[in-house]
Amino acid sequence: MSLADPEIPVETARFEDLLTTLEKTIAELAGGIAPLEELVAAHQRALLLLAEAQSRLDELKARADLITRSLTSPTNSEATP
């Protein structure tokens, strides 16, 4: 069983891998057929994965907002060709 797969390094994993691991962990938690200790560890792992994914989304949103502001700033739209 792969509950709370510790082989996935949360801090360096690709975003897509974080989501895939989170989805698998949640599905296994929903099954609830593992020993309680494994379920608790999987829950902790899911919280860690979720926090990391949210942090990365927040960073990407901030970067996208910055790019949008720079592209729509008055000085940018007044540039001569």
C-alpha positions in Angstrom: 0.0 0.0 0.0 1.3 3.5 -0.8 -0.4 5.5 2.0 1.6 8.7 2.6 4.3 7.8 0.1 7.4 9.2 1.8 9.5 8.7 -1.4 8.0 11.8 -3.0 10.1 14.8 -1.8 7.4 17.4 -1.2 9.7 20.5 -1.4 11.3 19.5 -4.8 8.5 17.5 -6.4 6.9 18.9 -9.6 3.5 20.5 -9.0 1.8 17.8 -11.1 3.4 15.1 -8.9 2.2 16.8 -5.8 -1.3 16.8 -7.1 -1.2 13.2 -8.2 0.2 12.0 -4.9 -2.4 14.1 -3.0 -5.2 12.6 -5.1 -3.9 9.0 -4.4 -3.5 9.7 -0.7 -7.0 11.1 -0.4 -8.4 8.1 -2.3 -6.6 5.7 0.0 -7.8 7.7 3.1 -11.4 7.5 1.8 -11.0 3.7 1.6 -10.2 3.6 5.3 -8.9 0.0 5.2 -5.4 0.7 6.5 -4.3 0.5 10.2 -5.1 3.7 12.1 -1.4 4.7 12.4 -1.0 4.6 8.6 -4.2 6.6 8.1 -3.0 9.3 10.5 0.4 9.4 8.8 -1.4 9.6 5.4 -3.6 12.4 6.7 -0.5 14.3 7.8 1.2 13.7 4.5 -1.9 15.0 2.6 -1.9 18.2 4.7 1.8 18.7 3.8 1.1 18.1 0.1 -1.9 20.4 0.1 0.1 23.2 1.9 2.9 22.9 -0.6 0.6 22.9 -3.6 -1.3 26.0 -2.2 2.0 27.8 -1.6 3.1 27.2 -5.2 -0.2 28.3 -6.6 0.0 31.5 -4.6 3.5 32.2 -5.9 2.4 31.5 -9.5 -0.6 33.8 -9.1 1.6 36.6 -7.8 3.9 36.2 -10.7 1.0 36.2 -13.2 -0.5 39.3 -11.6 2.9 41.0 -11.9 3.2 40.1 -15.5 -0.4 41.3 -16.2 0.3 44.6 -14.5 3.5 45.2 -16.4 1.7 44.4 -19.7 -1.3 46.6 -19.0 0.6 49.6 -17.4 0.1 53.0 -19.1 3.8 53.3 -19.9 3.8 50.0 -21.7 0.7 50.8 -23.9 2.2 54.1 -24.9 5.4 52.7 -26.2 6.2 53.7 -29.7 6.7 50.9 -32.4 
